[in-house]
Amino acid sequence: VASGSADATIKLWDVQTGECLKTLQPERPYERMNITNATGLTQAQKATLKALGAIETPA
């Protein structure tokens, strides 16, 4: 059985034992990329990059 979660992971379970066999995580190609001083990005583009793992530090 497979289950999905709000953290974007998918877990594969053994039906008989209830044991989690594997956890699948999506690639996050922009993980920890700092976009604080990036110019030319719209708010929508920044939101998308953040959803993919980018960070923006407060001023």
Backbone hydrogen bonds in HBPLUS format (Angstrom, degrees):
<---DONOR---> <-ACCEPTOR-->    atom                        ^
c    i                          cat <-CA-CA->   ^        H-A-AA   ^      H-
h    n   atom  resd res      DA  || num        DHA   H-A  angle D-A-AA Bond
n    s   type  num  typ     dist DA aas  dist angle  dist       angle   num
A0013-TRP N   A0001-VAL O   2.72 MM  12  5.18 170.5  1.73 163.1 166.3     1
A0003-SER N   A0011-LYS O   2.87 MM   8  5.28 149.9  1.96 147.0 156.5     2
A0011-LYS N   A0003-SER O   2.83 MM   8  5.28 158.6  1.88 151.5 158.5     3
A0005-SER N   A0009-THR O   3.10 MM   4  5.59 138.6  2.28 160.6 163.2     4
A0008-ALA N   A0005-SER O   3.00 MM   3  5.52 148.9  2.10 120.7 122.7     5
A0010-ILE N   A0024-LEU O   2.97 MM  14  5.05 155.6  2.03 142.1 149.0     6
A0024-LEU N   A0010-ILE O   2.71 MM  14  5.05 172.9  1.71 160.9 162.5     7
A0012-LEU N   A0022-LYS O   2.87 MM  10  5.26 163.3  1.90 157.0 161.3     8
A0021-LEU N   A0012-LEU O   2.65 MM   9  5.46 153.7  1.72 155.1 163.9     9
A0014-ASP N   A0019-GLU O   2.83 MM   5  5.30 161.9  1.86 155.9 162.2    10
A0018-GLY N   A0014-ASP O   2.78 MM   4  5.29 146.9  1.89 148.0 155.9    11
A0031-GLU N   A0028-ARG O   3.08 MM   3  5.45 158.4  2.13 125.8 124.0    12
A0033-MET N   A0030-TYR O   2.98 MM   3  5.35 166.2  2.00 134.6 132.9    13
A0032-ARG N   A0053-GLY O   2.85 MM  21  5.86 143.4  1.99 142.6 134.0    14
A0055-ILE N   A0033-MET O   2.82 MM  22  5.96 162.2  1.85 144.1 148.2    15
A0035-ILE N   A0055-ILE O   2.86 MM  20  6.10 168.9  1.87 175.7 179.4    16
A0038-ALA N   A0035-ILE O   3.23 MM   3  5.07 163.8  2.26 103.6 108.0    17
A0046-LYS N   A0042-THR O   2.97 MM   4  6.29 159.5  2.01 151.4 157.1    18
A0047-ALA N   A0043-GLN O   2.89 MM   4  6.10 158.2  1.94 146.4 152.5    19
A0048-THR N   A0044-ALA O   2.97 MM   4  6.20 153.4  2.04 143.7 150.8    20
A0049-LEU N   A0045-GLN O   2.92 MM   4  6.18 163.8  1.94 152.3 156.3    21
A0050-LYS N   A0046-LYS O   2.89 MM   4  6.11 158.0  1.94 151.7 157.9    22
A0051-ALA N   A0047-ALA O   2.97 MM   4  6.19 151.1  2.05 143.1 151.0    23
A0052-LEU N   A0048-THR O   3.09 MM   4  6.39 129.8  2.36 138.8 152.2    24
A0052-LEU N   A0049-LEU O   3.05 MM   3  5.00 132.9  2.28  93.8 107.3    25
A0054-ALA N   A0049-LEU O   2.90 MM   5  5.35 163.0  1.93 141.2 135.4    26
A0053-GLY N   A0050-LYS O   2.99 MM   3  5.02 162.8  2.02 106.7 110.2    27
